[in-house]
Every structure is written in C-alpha cells, then in structure tokens.
C-alpha cells in the first residue's frame, strides 16, 4: 500500500469496524439491493416485515423476487408517508413506534429503509426487531448519517454508532455499505421541502447510481491505490446515508452463535 493509501480518510473508521466494511466492491449501495440478494438466496415463501413501510411501495419489489412472500407493513397510525397510502392489496398494521405487535420469531426478514432516523426510541425498537426475527433472520435497510432535517427526523447515525446499536440489541452486523454522499443530500435540501422537478430527477439519479462526491472518492481511490474496503470506509465517513445488514444469530445450547460475514461464510469457516 502506498503512503497516500495508508493515510486514507476512512482509516480510523475501518480500524473500528473491521470486516463489517466489505471489501468485495465499493459501488454505492441501496437498501433495495438486499431484497434481491437475500430472498433470491433461499427458497420462499419468506415472512417479511417492512418496518416503517409508509405507502407500502416495497411490497412490489419483494413480490417480484418471491411471488409467495408473506409481506406485512408496519408504521405509525399517522405520518407524512402513511397519509399518501392508497393501496389495499397488502397487509398493514400500526404500532406505537416501539412495541412490534407480533410474537417472537415471526419473521425471516425485517426491512427498514430510511426509517431509523425518524424513530424517537431506537434502542428498544431494535430490541423488538431482534425479538420478532427468527434465529438466523436478517435485518436490512438504510439510514441517514449526514442528512439535513426532513419529515420529522430526529437522528443521524454514524456507521460505528449503528453497529454499536445493533450489537446492543442482539443483532450481529454483517456489513455496512455507503449510499448517496452527504453533499448531495445537503444540496437537495437547499431547494426546500418541494424541490423543482429537474432537481428531484437529478437527485434520484444520484441516489440510484453514483453521487458526485462518491465519484470523486472513486477517482481518489484509483490514484491513491486504495482497495475496495478502504474506498468503502472513506465513503462511509462522508456519506449522507448508508445501508446495513445484520443477522439474528442462531444459537444452539452449548455452542457458539453462528454468524455469517458479508461473503456468506460462517464464522470459523475458510474461504
């Protein structure tokens, strides 16, 4: 590694997170990526909870991968996003923002896209996520780090903070990946709560593909001889949002928990 690479901006975060920062590739990530990755890996039907489902749009994505998916949407009784809901072809439940109204081990996959920054009590809610996940089940989604106030948001999370919260709730972080960069989110917010259509279209492209600062970091990584893990760590430091994947460890009496890393290998297994 070159001397410049040894000083890359994400080195301290990588030192804290280690293998939770993946090194397979450094493309900008979306919460939706986990729907295809996880559901396509095993035969369904999957039992899915969309935590903070809003208008329920994710059900279409889940059904496209697993037509038999048992999808349930959960949200507060009233929110800006819930008010726009019109669909009647899926099951929706409401809750108080903390207590998930389902028995233990009710779901194989809990999906939570850009919701946790709006949750007033994230620690007890994450403990509830662990409770309703079956052993080995996945908790996946995305949340904000460097995003201005929007839609009653109350928090921004650092990647290390998110990993800490997940572990405290009994969820083992598998990976954290960078999403859209923070400058792009700040620039969009300069247009107010209703940006012009052209600005929203441009931002949607940045969100789904590669935002400007992430493009600069990709160039920096090539020039500075950074590997994908170092590039991901650098993007995580400066991202507006990031994705997360965690697992409810499958524990058998008298044995150590079985935890998969971001490459799908179990702890203790070789490549």
NORVENMO-V797873 format. One line per field, one symbol per residue. ss: DSSP state (@ for helix, = for strand, . for the rest). phi: phi as a letter, one per 30 degrees, with the letter a starting at -180 (. if undefined). burial: 1 if it has 9 or more other C-alpha atoms within 8 Angstrom, else 0. A space follows every 50 residues. Layout:
BEGIN
ss = ???
phi = ???
burial = ???
END
This chain:
BEGIN
ss = ..@@@@....@@@@@@@@@@=...........@@@@@@@.......==== =......@@@@@@@@....======......@@@......====...... ......=======..@@@...@@@@@@@@@@@============...... ........@@@@@@@@@@...=======..=@@@@@@@@.......@@@@ @@@@@@@@...@@@@@@@@@@@@@...@@@@@@@@@@@=.=======..= .......=.=.....=.....
phi = .dddddcedcddddddchddddbdabddcbededdddddddbddddcccc didhdiddedddddcbececcbcbaddbaedddddbdbcbcbbcadjbdd dbdehdbcbccbchbddcddbdddddddedddddeidccblaacbccdea hidbbbcdeddddddddddiccdcabbdcedddddddddddidbddeddd dddeddddbbdedddddededddciddedddddddddcddbbcbbbbded cceibdecbcddciddejcdd
burial = 00001001011011001011111001011110011100110000111111 11111100101110110010111111000001001000010000101101 00001111111111111110010111111111111111111111111000 00111110110110111011111111111111011101101000100011 00101110011111101100100111011111111111111111111111 100000011111001100000
END
